[in-house]
């Protein structure tokens, strides 16, 4: 097996009924519903190698979660080809389902009124795990996530963070080879987020599982994903290394200068866009191609004490992607 | 098979998590039995009185019998399916190597087992307190046919209820579960849960017997009571079997259409 996941020209459309507010229109919509087709995924293609950890980023409603749902066999694709571990996800064969897991933030599979251990035991039966494997996985997961002490407490009595970690145990107890994570740190506090990230990193390394994750949390992506796929309005607009994203997206560089004495702002502005002035520090952004010229000009015409040239911080780039600004810049 | 045993077990544990709820539900059932007993006792205060061909002894046998059969056939958890589809919780099951039908059928059985064990105790106690006339069947053929028709009734009701729940795929608005109560009430009425079906005119009875409903409650009880036997009994069982097959095929068909529409929303 060479590729863990193959997606080729995948299209997914939804049909939705439009509802306008108001009593009269909600009444008329019963008899003549206004149907609209939403094109959630417009022809996307990518492949993932076994053991890779890939981050999906993009603004809300871009199609990230839809992709994960198609790959885990929940949604029937409108057209296109998908293969996960050489299975067609939609067939939902038991041998396929035993090797994957989809974890969605705030989704409950734990039985609310019972201790989490009951759910784990149920999953052991459903996945037909041998007792030894189950005990081993349970021990390892509860250790890694630090939840050994809360296994026998009713799920309803636990905090969100504790529940999320137990959900993760339930989702991983069968040691899936492919793991789809949808917003794994949603709603967690900073410490819990960090724990979750450490765990995902550790799990990927230890088990060699292929992981696809979507997140709105920049730290998740920067710390975890080597490769990112930027998806927007149902299209893939970038697929490659995280650093590469910066190169491709950021058409500008940052020049930081320290001046030995105050100078005319107008004169500096002619060289590049001023991002910040806190004398003696001035931060400029200049077009990538003109960086050398701008730096030379600064050194020549201004009392420069120090000068550095930097890339735009990765956080800024991702923030822009979330705002949907990637579209115009990357599609060119 | 082992996985469904585990589902049976956890479902049982879940029912016990709401002990007070369960106890109140049982109290309601006992109250209902007492109420029905006194209602019919006063209707038949004159022992020689006959209404619709039923005298006091026969109507009380019918009423008690139907209560026990209801506890077996109509107690079901499957009403929750609609809620799971509209809330997106169905996703949990689609991701696992488990049959959704078998999952719910197992949960139904666990609910039935729990209810039945309580119903038997309650009915026995009430039997000795109220001392109603009760008919014990001794003919082994009738008993065997009764058990078989009861199993058919359980499967048939499961199929009907599940099928009506699948509407949610196309109309995912919450609150459908309330509509199913209506369906259950209609089913109750048409299957003889409220009064014996043989008080209807013959034409209506003929039509009813062609439908699946009488085979849920009325038919099994009549077989137990020995009122239906011989070729009529086997004919009825055949019709019930045919309906079971039709409903199951329909269920499969609608389910396969439905999950294509499913959008796994909600979370």
Interface residues (C-beta under 8 A of the other chain):
Chain A: X14 X69 X72 X73 X74 X75 X76 X92 X94 X97 X98 X100 X101 X102 X104 X105 X106 X107 X108 X109 X111 X113 X114 X118 X119 X121 X122 X123 X124 X125 X126 X127 X128
Chain B: X2 X3 X5 X6 X7 X10 X13 X14 X17 X18 X89 X91 X92 X94 X95 X96 X97 X98 X259 X260 X262 X263 X264 X267
